Amino acid sequence: MIFLFGMISFVTNLAAPMGIVLKNQFSVSNALGMLGNFGNFIAYAVMGIPSGILLQRVGYKKTALIAVAVGFIGVGIQYLSGHSSPDMAFAVYLIGAFIAGFSMCLLNTVVNPMLNKLGGEGNKGNQLIQVGGSFNSVMATITPMFVGILIAGSIEKATISQIFPVMYTAMAVFAIAFFVLLIVPIPEPNAATSTEPIGKLMSGALKFRHFILGAIAIFVYVGVEVGVPGTLNLFLTDPIEKGGAGISSTISGFVVGTYWFLMLIGRLAGASLGAKISSKAMLTFTSALGLLLVFL
């Protein structure tokens, strides 16, 4: 499950540095270059509820297998975009990013509760999630660096085909994960299955103030977490005359990788303290610190 946590990060963080490639290969704006990221995450909104229903009906193992298979297809379509005609390549890539987002949503649905369950829930479960998150950050650190090295040289001539080694790696990882999951037994928690309609369940959930606040918090958190490295990469590689920093893709990849590395340090600290300090206390402290740093 910790390995799957890393896969989520590897595929998700491929979208941000790919923005540089899309922007230059198809001569589009930074905003359109970020469409791969947008497609990846809008898939969560589409697949969020269906993934929960799927998990309830077929269990953790089958949901994980479906997620890995869908991820392989999504990255495969992104790979095919590098062989598509110039008129179709951009659209094909976005379709691949969108399908890959389905996979990431399904994997998140499986991985988080499963790690919590394996850790016995409570503080221990939270600690195991932090360990998984640490591996997630390791992959997030490596991915932009890897892509930055691959497109080193003339950024203006960057193409999707230069990123094929990353896509080969992703597809190989998905294929290996599928067969490993097929063999390894995964415990299935005895979750109660609700027979109530989805509409009624959602309206009931919306009555709880903490549910609404939690949803808003996740929305803002993911926007900040993903938006910063995505836009940073584009800004750093933009020419100085266009308001950018005008640095190479390799350096920008390492700068963005450092962002994720610092997040890794935070996750490791959280993992070490997770069994001793409650999630509420950790969240209160980090939120207050984050606000302070923003104002500074």
Steps between C-alpha positions, in 0.01 A plus 500: 500500500791735572636413155164597346520833685823567311340410167229760558766768536711381206214522249338811651824699507580410141225744394671814638836478315309377193349849496836631375498248215138568402553877510801487270405217266153638428582871549228551761476723806606401851132458589444250220827330592346431842200320343668163556503573873141622480388186316675281755327660797157568349481121466485486882177704495353265240623174657484581872157357582513211245834387644350482848207294366741271314709447813189409697381251239818320391740560790852640534693251288277512191473879522880526516536266200249705299681822599838366387356375170333837434827676586688286247244594233517871591879519478486286184273758334740777605778299336293467180463880491871513418429297185181686403470763231575859610131588474393216731794459739392768750146361532626142523737594782221674694276193466785287637551739793127491575489117500816486713316727745227234531771256606648740756155559653437125528843441654447778754164345591673168573835604644404750772238290687700180447817643655292634789346154547835320481632737767215412734338842444543785751845659535679187370285502188577869450871424541488235226323744267782749566757232407310437177488873442878515547550252215251708304724805551812306396340425164377860474858618555646271234241548222555873411877447522480204261285690248720809529808296408323337205401831339830672579637716222269713292170519689336657195552172312371272780261228380289226657726234347785619725293393803452142373751355756279632784191352338674166444591499868145583607346228282754245622426590863126467439547161332719367783261636764205328330661156517627555855150601616357199321720267707525674838205452739345828618277502810146618434350699790141411580343828392125545532330547164245779488180446303400867507505701174812711437294822503371425848846407627650824363222717642552330836876559488450866413317549828830451683701821528832316520429317174450829315805663659710191426395502134589870468833441674592214265401712199727788609782272613524306173480823301795645691700175510473434126468857374828624649738251330300504176509876453851524644635269231343711225619827653858381544530377140328800338742742325597812697344725233165329569525557875650162587830403661650364178676201655546151358246219544756295696548773763127572518433128543738488796345814654153344479644173626633690803146620572381139518812400697412754768153349509668162549679637807165616636343159436789320672460730799127426498565126480735511799256704709178340374484234771551756779309806384139509380410591141308803631802640684728446200250661262452801730874559530581460128205719394608779735862471380387505136299817555794666670736413211252630242474837676878521530 
